[in-house]
Amino acid sequence: MEEFPGAEWDEAAGAVIVPVAQARAVAEWLLGQGVDYCSNVTGVDYLER
């Protein structure tokens, strides 16, 4: 994911955390890498207020 410096890999969750501004670009990149199914694409965590 070096192409997207704002994205981070969460090893414990097995997930990529992506800033909303990069979501489409990351999804298109993943498709180009052969990933044809992503789960929890719309998952949102709320920051503490």
Secondary structure in CASP SS format (residue, H / E / C, confidence):
PFRMAT SS
TARGET T0000
AUTHOR 0000-0000-0000
METHOD secondary structure of the structure
MODEL  1
M C 1.00
E C 1.00
E C 1.00
F C 1.00
P C 1.00
G C 1.00
A C 1.00
E E 1.00
W E 1.00
D E 1.00
E C 1.00
A C 1.00
A C 1.00
G C 1.00
A E 1.00
V E 1.00
I E 1.00
V C 1.00
P C 1.00
V H 1.00
A H 1.00
Q H 1.00
A H 1.00
R H 1.00
A H 1.00
V H 1.00
A H 1.00
E H 1.00
W H 1.00
L H 1.00
L H 1.00
G H 1.00
Q C 1.00
G C 1.00
V C 1.00
D C 1.00
Y C 1.00
C C 1.00
S C 1.00
N C 1.00
V C 1.00
T C 1.00
G C 1.00
V C 1.00
D C 1.00
Y C 1.00
L C 1.00
E C 1.00
R C 1.00
END
